[in-house]
Amino acid sequence: MAIRPLYDRIIVRRTEAERATASGIVIPDSAGEKPDQGEVLAVGNGRLLASGELHPLIVKPGDRVLFGKYAGQAVKIDGQDALVLREEDVIAIIER
């Protein structure tokens, strides 16, 4: 993917939601919730401060992140669903 978001924006691909419960009950797509986790695909250069400096972002491509359920703007990039978020919309980086 050849895309670079501007400033403090990041591109995230949602991870697949679980389609079955622990007891084996299958959840249909229409009843499932949107996942609130994803993988960072691309990041911008940083947040522009009032002084004109760029503050580098903490997240980097490949990080798994947790974000708000309704955060960001849904887009299609190269036929894939993705989200454009600001770094401030990221709640946490999931450590492996």
C-alpha distances in whole Angstrom, upper triangle without the diagonal:
4,6,9,12,15,18,19,16,13,11,12,12,16,17,20,23,26,28,31,34,35,38,36,36,33,32,30,27,29,31,28,27,23,22,22,20,16,14,12,9,9,12,14,17,20,22,25,28,31,32,29,28,24,25,22,20,21,18,15,12,13,16,18,19,22,22,25,25,24,22,19,18,16,14,12,8,7,11,10,13,12,14,14,17,19,20,23,23,22,25,24,22,23,24,24
4,7,10,13,16,18,15,13,12,14,15,18,21,23,26,29,31,35,37,39,42,40,40,37,35,34,30,32,34,31,30,26,25,24,22,19,16,14,10,9,12,13,15,18,21,23,26,29,30,27,25,22,23,20,19,21,18,16,13,15,18,20,21,24,24,26,26,26,23,20,19,18,15,13,9,9,13,13,15,14,15,15,17,19,20,23,23,23,26,26,24,25,26,27
4,7,10,13,14,12,10,9,12,13,17,20,22,25,29,31,34,36,38,41,39,39,36,34,33,29,31,33,30,28,24,23,22,21,17,15,12,9,7,9,10,12,15,18,19,23,26,27,24,23,19,20,18,17,19,16,14,12,15,17,19,19,22,21,23,24,23,20,17,15,15,12,12,9,10,13,13,14,12,13,11,14,15,17,20,20,20,23,23,22,24,25,26
4,7,9,11,9,8,8,12,14,18,21,24,26,30,32,35,37,39,42,40,40,38,35,35,31,32,34,31,29,25,24,22,21,17,15,12,9,6,6,6,9,12,14,16,19,22,23,20,19,16,17,14,13,16,14,12,11,14,16,18,18,21,20,22,23,22,19,16,15,16,14,14,12,14,17,16,16,13,13,11,13,13,14,18,18,18,22,22,20,22,24,25
4,7,8,6,6,7,11,14,17,20,23,26,29,31,35,36,38,41,40,39,37,34,34,30,31,32,29,27,23,22,20,19,17,15,12,10,7,6,5,8,10,12,13,17,20,21,18,17,14,15,13,12,15,13,12,12,15,16,18,17,19,18,19,21,20,16,13,13,14,12,14,12,15,17,16,15,12,11,8,10,10,11,15,15,15,19,20,19,22,24,25
4,6,6,8,10,14,17,20,23,26,29,32,34,38,39,41,44,43,42,40,37,37,33,34,35,32,29,26,25,23,22,19,18,14,14,10,8,5,7,8,9,10,14,16,18,15,14,11,13,12,12,15,14,14,14,18,18,20,19,21,19,21,22,21,17,14,14,16,15,17,16,18,21,20,19,16,14,10,11,10,11,14,15,16,20,21,20,23,26,28
4,6,9,12,15,19,21,24,28,29,33,36,38,39,41,44,44,43,41,38,38,34,35,36,33,30,26,25,23,22,20,19,15,15,12,8,5,5,5,5,7,10,13,15,12,11,8,9,9,9,13,13,13,15,18,18,20,18,20,18,20,22,21,17,15,16,18,18,20,19,22,24,22,21,18,15,12,11,9,10,12,14,15,18,19,19,23,24,27
4,7,10,13,17,19,22,25,27,30,33,36,36,38,41,41,40,38,36,35,32,33,33,30,27,24,22,19,19,17,16,13,14,11,7,5,7,5,5,8,11,14,16,14,13,9,9,8,7,10,10,11,13,16,15,17,15,16,15,17,19,18,14,12,14,17,17,20,19,22,24,22,20,16,14,10,8,6,6,8,10,11,15,16,16,19,21,24
4,7,10,14,16,19,22,24,27,30,33,34,35,39,38,38,35,33,32,29,30,30,27,24,21,20,17,16,15,14,11,11,9,6,6,9,8,8,11,14,17,19,17,16,13,12,11,9,12,10,11,12,15,14,15,14,15,13,15,17,16,12,10,11,13,13,16,15,18,20,18,16,13,10,7,5,4,6,9,9,10,14,15,15,18,21,23
4,6,10,13,15,19,21,24,27,30,31,33,36,35,35,32,30,30,26,28,28,25,22,19,17,15,14,11,10,7,8,6,4,6,10,10,11,14,17,21,22,20,19,15,14,12,9,11,8,9,9,11,11,12,11,13,12,14,16,15,12,9,11,12,12,14,13,16,18,15,14,10,8,6,5,6,7,10,10,10,13,14,13,16,18,20
4,7,10,13,16,19,22,24,28,29,31,34,33,32,30,28,27,24,25,26,23,20,17,15,14,12,10,9,6,5,5,6,9,13,13,15,18,21,24,26,24,22,19,18,16,13,14,11,10,9,11,11,12,11,13,12,14,15,15,12,9,10,10,9,11,10,13,14,11,10,7,6,5,6,9,10,13,12,11,15,15,14,16,19,20
4,6,9,13,15,18,21,24,25,27,30,29,29,26,24,24,21,22,23,20,17,14,12,11,9,6,5,4,6,7,9,12,16,16,17,21,23,27,29,27,25,21,20,18,14,14,11,11,9,10,9,9,9,10,10,12,13,13,11,9,10,10,10,11,11,14,14,11,9,6,5,6,7,10,11,13,11,10,13,13,12,14,16,17
4,6,9,12,16,18,21,23,25,28,26,26,23,21,21,18,20,21,17,15,12,10,10,8,5,5,7,7,10,12,15,19,20,21,24,27,30,32,30,29,25,24,21,18,18,14,13,11,10,11,10,10,11,12,14,13,14,13,11,12,10,10,10,10,12,12,8,7,5,6,9,11,14,14,17,14,13,16,15,14,14,17,17
4,6,9,12,14,18,19,21,24,23,23,20,18,18,15,17,17,14,12,8,7,7,6,4,7,9,10,13,15,18,22,22,23,26,29,32,34,32,31,27,26,23,20,19,15,15,14,12,12,10,9,10,10,12,11,12,12,11,12,10,12,12,13,15,14,10,8,7,8,11,12,15,15,17,14,13,14,14,14,13,17,17
4,6,9,12,15,17,18,21,20,20,18,16,17,14,17,17,13,12,9,7,8,6,5,7,10,12,15,18,21,24,24,26,29,32,35,37,35,33,30,28,25,22,20,17,17,15,12,12,9,10,10,12,14,13,15,15,15,16,14,15,15,16,17,16,12,11,10,11,15,15,18,18,20,17,15,16,15,14,13,15,15
4,7,9,12,14,16,19,17,17,14,13,13,11,14,14,11,11,9,7,10,9,9,11,14,15,19,21,24,28,28,29,33,35,38,40,39,37,33,32,29,25,24,21,20,18,16,16,13,13,13,14,16,14,16,17,17,18,15,17,16,17,18,16,13,12,12,14,17,18,21,21,23,20,18,19,18,17,15,18,17
4,6,9,11,13,16,14,14,12,10,11,9,12,11,8,8,7,6,9,9,10,13,17,18,22,24,27,30,30,31,34,36,39,42,40,39,35,33,31,27,26,22,23,21,18,18,14,14,13,14,15,13,15,17,18,19,17,18,19,20,21,19,16,14,15,16,19,19,22,22,23,20,18,18,18,18,16,19,18
4,6,7,10,12,11,11,9,8,10,10,13,12,8,10,10,9,12,12,13,16,20,21,25,27,30,33,33,34,38,40,43,45,44,42,38,36,34,30,28,25,25,23,21,20,16,17,16,17,18,16,19,20,22,23,20,22,22,24,24,22,19,18,18,19,23,23,26,26,26,23,21,21,20,20,17,20,19
4,7,10,12,9,8,6,5,7,8,11,10,8,10,11,11,15,15,16,19,22,24,27,30,33,36,36,37,40,43,46,48,47,45,41,39,37,33,32,28,28,26,24,23,20,20,19,20,20,18,20,22,24,24,22,23,23,25,25,23,20,18,20,21,25,25,28,29,29,26,24,24,24,24,21,23,22
4,7,8,6,5,4,5,9,11,13,11,10,12,14,14,17,17,19,22,25,27,30,32,36,39,39,40,43,45,48,50,49,47,44,42,39,36,34,30,31,29,26,25,22,22,21,22,22,20,23,25,27,27,25,27,27,28,29,26,24,22,23,24,28,28,31,31,32,28,26,26,25,25,22,24,23
4,5,5,5,7,7,11,13,15,13,11,13,15,15,17,18,20,23,26,28,32,34,37,40,39,40,44,45,48,51,50,48,44,42,40,36,34,31,32,30,27,26,22,23,21,22,22,20,23,25,27,29,27,29,29,31,32,29,26,25,25,26,29,29,32,31,31,28,26,25,25,25,22,24,23
4,5,8,10,11,15,17,19,16,15,16,18,17,19,19,21,24,28,30,33,35,38,41,41,41,45,46,49,52,51,49,45,43,40,37,34,31,32,31,28,26,23,23,22,24,24,22,26,28,30,31,30,32,32,33,34,32,29,27,28,28,32,31,33,33,33,30,28,26,25,25,22,23,22
4,6,9,11,15,18,20,17,16,18,21,20,22,23,25,27,31,33,37,38,42,45,44,45,48,50,53,55,54,52,49,46,44,40,38,35,36,35,31,30,27,27,25,27,27,25,28,31,33,34,32,34,34,36,36,34,31,30,30,31,35,34,37,36,36,33,31,29,29,29,26,27,26
4,6,9,13,15,18,15,15,17,20,19,22,22,24,26,30,32,35,37,41,44,44,45,48,50,53,55,54,52,49,46,44,40,38,35,35,34,30,30,26,27,25,27,27,25,28,30,32,33,31,32,32,34,34,31,29,28,29,30,33,34,36,36,36,33,31,30,29,29,26,27,26
4,6,10,13,15,12,12,15,18,18,21,22,24,27,30,32,35,37,41,44,44,44,48,50,52,55,54,52,49,46,44,40,38,35,36,34,31,30,27,27,25,26,26,23,26,29,31,31,29,31,31,33,33,31,28,27,28,29,33,33,36,36,36,32,31,30,29,30,27,29,28
4,6,10,12,10,10,13,16,16,20,20,22,25,28,29,33,35,38,42,42,42,46,48,51,53,52,50,47,45,42,39,37,34,34,32,29,29,25,26,24,25,25,22,24,27,28,29,26,28,28,30,30,27,25,23,25,26,30,31,34,34,34,31,29,29,29,29,26,28,27
4,7,8,7,6,10,12,14,17,18,20,23,26,28,31,33,36,40,39,40,43,45,48,50,49,48,44,42,40,37,35,32,32,31,28,27,24,24,22,22,22,19,21,24,25,26,23,25,25,27,28,25,23,21,23,24,27,28,31,31,32,28,27,26,27,27,25,27,27
4,5,6,6,10,12,14,18,19,21,23,27,28,31,33,36,39,39,40,43,45,48,50,49,48,44,43,41,37,36,33,33,31,29,28,25,25,23,23,22,19,21,23,25,24,22,23,23,26,26,23,21,19,21,23,26,27,31,32,32,28,28,28,28,28,27,29,29
4,6,5,8,10,12,15,17,18,21,24,24,27,30,32,36,36,37,40,42,45,47,46,45,41,40,38,34,33,30,30,28,26,26,23,22,21,21,20,16,18,20,21,21,18,20,19,22,23,20,18,16,18,19,23,24,27,29,29,25,25,25,26,26,25,28,27
4,6,8,10,13,16,19,20,23,26,27,29,31,34,37,37,37,40,42,45,48,46,45,42,41,39,35,35,32,32,30,29,28,25,24,22,21,20,16,17,20,21,21,18,20,20,23,25,21,20,17,19,20,23,24,28,29,29,26,26,26,27,28,27,30,30
4,7,10,12,15,18,20,23,26,27,30,32,34,38,37,37,40,42,45,48,46,46,42,41,39,35,34,31,32,31,29,28,24,23,21,21,19,15,17,20,22,22,20,22,23,26,27,24,22,19,21,21,24,25,28,29,29,25,25,25,26,27,26,29,29
4,7,9,12,14,16,20,22,24,27,29,31,35,34,34,38,40,42,45,44,43,39,37,36,32,31,28,29,27,25,24,21,20,18,17,16,13,15,18,19,20,18,20,21,23,25,22,20,17,18,18,22,22,25,26,26,22,22,22,23,23,22,25,25
4,6,9,12,14,18,20,22,25,26,28,32,31,31,34,36,38,41,40,39,36,34,32,29,28,25,26,25,23,22,19,17,15,14,12,9,11,14,16,17,15,18,19,22,24,22,19,16,16,16,19,19,22,23,22,19,18,18,19,21,20,23,24
4,6,9,11,14,17,18,21,22,25,28,28,28,31,33,36,38,37,36,33,31,29,26,25,22,23,22,20,19,16,14,12,11,10,7,9,11,13,14,12,15,16,19,21,19,16,12,12,12,15,15,19,20,20,16,16,16,17,18,18,21,22
4,6,8,11,14,16,19,20,23,27,26,26,30,32,34,37,36,34,31,29,27,23,22,19,20,19,17,16,12,11,9,9,10,7,10,11,13,14,13,16,17,19,21,19,16,13,12,12,15,15,18,18,18,15,14,14,14,15,14,17,18
4,7,11,13,15,18,18,21,24,23,23,27,28,31,34,33,31,28,26,24,20,19,16,18,17,16,14,11,8,6,6,6,5,8,9,11,13,13,16,18,19,22,21,17,14,12,11,13,12,15,15,15,11,10,10,11,12,12,15,17
4,7,10,13,15,16,19,22,22,22,26,28,31,33,32,30,27,24,22,18,17,14,15,14,13,10,7,6,5,6,9,9,12,11,12,15,14,16,17,18,21,20,16,14,12,11,13,12,15,14,15,12,10,10,10,9,9,12,13
4,7,9,12,14,17,20,20,21,25,27,30,32,31,29,25,23,21,17,16,12,12,11,10,8,6,6,7,8,11,11,13,12,12,14,13,14,15,15,17,17,13,11,9,9,11,11,14,13,15,12,10,12,11,10,10,13,13
4,6,9,11,15,18,18,20,24,26,30,31,29,27,24,22,19,15,14,10,10,8,6,6,5,6,9,11,14,15,16,15,14,15,14,15,15,14,16,17,13,12,10,10,12,12,14,13,16,14,11,13,12,10,10,12,12
4,6,8,11,14,15,17,20,23,26,28,26,24,20,18,15,12,12,8,7,5,5,5,6,7,10,11,15,16,17,14,13,14,14,14,15,14,16,17,13,13,10,9,10,10,12,11,14,13,10,13,12,10,11,13,14
4,7,11,14,15,18,21,24,27,29,26,24,20,20,16,14,14,10,8,5,6,8,10,11,14,14,17,18,19,16,14,15,14,13,13,11,13,14,11,12,9,10,10,11,13,13,16,15,14,17,16,14,15,16,17
4,7,10,12,15,18,21,24,25,23,21,17,17,14,11,12,9,7,5,8,10,12,13,16,16,18,20,20,17,14,15,15,14,14,12,14,16,14,14,11,11,10,11,12,12,15,15,14,17,17,15,17,18,19
4,7,8,11,14,17,21,22,19,17,13,13,10,8,10,8,6,7,10,11,13,13,15,15,18,20,20,16,14,15,16,15,16,14,17,19,17,16,13,12,10,10,9,9,13,13,12,16,16,14,17,18,20
4,6,8,11,14,17,18,16,14,10,11,9,8,11,10,9,10,14,14,16,16,18,17,20,22,21,17,15,15,17,16,18,16,19,21,19,19,15,14,11,11,9,9,13,14,14,18,18,17,20,21,23
4,7,9,12,16,16,13,11,7,8,6,7,11,11,11,12,16,16,19,18,21,20,22,25,24,20,18,19,21,20,22,20,22,25,23,22,19,17,14,14,12,11,14,16,16,20,19,18,22,23,25
4,6,9,13,13,11,9,5,5,4,5,9,10,11,13,17,16,19,17,19,18,21,23,23,19,17,19,21,21,23,21,24,27,25,24,20,18,14,13,10,9,12,14,14,17,18,17,21,22,25
4,6,10,11,10,8,5,5,7,7,10,12,14,16,20,18,20,18,20,18,20,23,22,18,17,18,21,22,24,23,26,28,26,25,21,18,15,13,9,9,10,13,14,17,18,18,22,23,26
4,7,8,6,6,5,6,9,11,14,16,17,20,23,22,24,22,23,22,23,26,24,21,19,20,23,24,26,25,28,30,29,27,24,21,17,16,12,12,13,16,18,20,21,22,26,27,30
4,5,5,5,6,7,10,12,15,18,19,22,26,24,26,24,25,23,24,27,26,22,21,23,26,27,30,29,32,34,32,30,27,24,20,18,15,14,14,18,19,21,22,23,27,28,31
4,5,7,9,11,14,16,19,21,23,26,29,28,30,27,28,26,27,30,28,25,24,25,29,29,32,31,35,37,35,33,30,27,23,21,17,17,17,20,22,24,25,26,30,32,35
4,6,9,10,14,17,20,22,24,27,30,29,31,29,30,28,29,33,31,28,26,28,31,32,34,33,36,39,37,35,32,29,25,23,20,19,19,23,24,26,27,28,32,33,36
4,7,9,13,15,19,21,22,25,28,27,30,28,29,28,29,32,30,27,25,26,29,29,32,30,33,36,34,33,30,27,23,22,18,18,19,22,23,26,27,27,31,32,35
4,6,10,13,16,18,19,22,25,25,27,26,27,26,28,31,30,26,25,26,29,29,31,30,32,35,33,32,29,26,23,21,18,17,18,21,22,24,25,25,28,29,32
4,6,9,12,15,16,18,22,21,24,22,24,23,25,28,27,23,22,23,26,26,28,26,29,31,30,29,25,23,19,18,15,14,15,18,19,21,22,21,25,26,29
4,7,9,12,14,17,20,19,21,20,21,21,23,26,26,22,21,23,25,26,28,26,29,32,29,28,24,22,19,17,13,12,13,16,16,18,18,18,22,23,26
4,7,9,10,13,16,15,18,17,19,19,22,25,25,21,20,22,24,24,26,24,27,29,27,26,22,20,17,16,13,11,13,16,15,17,17,16,19,20,23
4,6,7,11,14,12,15,13,16,16,18,21,22,18,17,19,21,21,23,22,25,27,24,23,19,17,15,12,10,7,10,12,11,14,13,12,16,17,20
4,7,10,12,10,12,11,14,14,17,21,21,18,18,20,22,23,25,23,26,28,25,23,20,18,16,14,12,8,10,12,10,12,11,9,13,14,16
4,7,9,7,9,8,11,12,16,18,19,16,16,18,19,20,21,20,22,24,21,20,16,15,14,12,11,8,10,11,9,11,9,8,11,12,14
4,6,6,9,10,14,15,18,21,21,18,17,19,20,20,20,19,20,22,20,19,16,15,14,13,13,10,14,14,12,14,13,10,12,13,14
4,6,9,10,14,15,19,20,21,19,17,18,18,18,18,16,17,19,16,17,14,14,13,13,14,12,16,16,13,16,14,12,13,14,15
4,7,9,13,15,19,20,22,19,18,20,19,19,19,17,18,19,16,17,14,15,15,15,16,14,18,17,14,16,14,11,11,11,11
4,6,10,12,16,18,20,17,17,19,19,19,20,19,20,22,18,18,15,14,15,14,15,12,15,14,11,13,10,7,7,8,9
4,7,10,14,15,17,16,16,18,18,19,19,19,21,21,17,16,14,13,15,14,15,13,15,14,10,11,9,6,5,8,9
4,6,10,12,14,12,13,16,16,18,19,19,22,22,18,16,13,12,13,11,12,10,12,10,7,7,6,4,5,9,11
4,7,9,12,11,12,15,16,18,20,21,23,23,19,17,14,13,14,11,13,11,11,9,6,5,5,6,7,11,13
4,6,8,7,9,12,13,16,19,20,23,22,19,16,13,11,11,9,10,10,9,6,5,5,7,9,11,14,17
4,6,5,8,12,13,17,19,21,24,24,20,17,14,12,12,10,11,12,10,7,7,7,10,13,14,18,20
4,6,9,11,12,15,18,20,23,22,19,15,14,11,13,12,14,15,14,10,11,11,13,15,16,20,22
4,7,9,10,14,17,19,23,21,19,15,13,10,12,10,13,14,13,10,12,12,15,18,19,23,25
4,7,9,13,16,18,21,21,18,14,12,8,9,7,9,11,10,6,9,10,13,15,17,21,23
4,7,9,13,15,18,18,16,12,10,6,5,4,7,10,11,8,10,13,15,16,18,22,24
4,6,10,12,16,16,14,11,8,5,5,7,10,13,14,11,13,16,19,19,21,25,26
4,7,10,13,12,10,7,6,5,7,9,13,15,17,14,15,18,20,20,21,25,26
4,6,10,9,8,6,5,6,7,11,14,17,19,16,17,21,22,22,23,26,27
4,7,6,5,5,6,8,10,14,17,19,22,19,20,23,24,23,24,27,28
4,5,5,7,7,9,11,14,17,19,22,20,20,24,24,23,24,26,27
4,6,9,10,13,14,18,21,23,26,24,23,27,27,25,26,28,28
4,7,9,13,15,19,22,24,26,24,24,27,27,26,26,28,28
4,6,10,13,16,19,21,23,21,21,23,23,22,22,25,25
4,7,10,13,17,19,21,18,18,21,21,21,21,24,24
4,7,10,13,15,17,15,15,18,18,18,18,21,22
4,6,10,12,14,11,12,15,16,16,18,21,22
4,7,10,12,10,11,15,16,16,18,21,23
4,6,8,6,8,11,13,14,17,20,22
4,5,5,7,11,13,14,17,20,23
4,5,5,9,10,11,14,17,20
4,5,8,10,12,15,18,21
4,6,9,12,14,18,21
4,6,8,11,14,17
4,7,10,13,16
4,6,9,13
4,6,10
4,6
4
